[in-house]
């Protein structure tokens, strides 16, 4: 019985890992980790100014994911890769509007 359950879990893991990013979950993570408040302290203006400025570093989906991963790493947030994906999905839906990957 244990072997069958383990085998099922192993077979399901790739499907779980391939789940589409969830912007609603990303919003919760952004709020819980105070991401926008941290960025707001670096730029004057309304919330989101850092994401919408003309000289922003993020120019596509891959760079957005990379930037989120860098924040996670530098700030030791201990987010899982799927959390990073969800945050990137929220930021994309809210600010960047990059085409679907």
Long-range contacts (C-beta under 8 A, 24 or more apart in sequence): 17-82, 19-82, 21-82, 21-85, 21-86, 21-88, 21-89, 22-86, 22-89, 23-86, 23-89, 23-90, 23-92, 23-93, 23-94, 24-90, 25-83, 25-86, 25-90, 26-85, 26-86, 26-87, 26-88, 26-89, 26-90, 26-91, 27-90, 27-94, 29-79, 29-83, 29-86, 29-87, 29-90, 30-87, 30-90, 30-91, 33-77, 33-79, 35-71, 35-87, 48-94, 48-95, 51-91, 51-94, 51-95, 51-96, 52-95, 58-96, 60-98, 61-88, 61-92, 61-98, 61-99, 61-101, 64-88, 64-91, 64-92, 64-96, 64-98
